[in-house]
Amino acid sequence: MAAELREPTFLMLTALADQPRHGYGVMQEVERLSGGGTRLRTGTLYAAFDRLAQEGLIEVTHEEVVDGRLRRYYRLTEAGNVTLEVESRRRMSVSKEALRRLRLAGGYV
């Protein structure tokens, strides 16, 4: 199995799961998904896009020029969909186990 995804990468893939987005759109969606806890900087975002594209998890769907600037839209590839699903299921399994243990220990669950 592939290595676990770091939180920013997981959030980026999640942001692209429902529709293609451009960089700023991904930044906004990551911040929204994380409740403001994760804010990606532009340099970090585009380095991650390059890495994820090299790994075959995302691809550019199209480009457009807006206010004289090139805007690239990214989407998940089939491998990106599989990776996100596997990681989501792993995280859900760990969370369920944590809640189970809290209940057994008389925690607040």
Buried (B, 14 or more C-beta within 10 A) or exposed (E): EEEEBEEBBBBBBBBBBEEBBBBEBBBBBBBEBBEEEBEBEEEEBEEBBEEBBEBEBBBEBEEEEEEEEEBBBBBBBEBBBEBBEBBBEEBEEEEEEEEEEEEEEEEEE
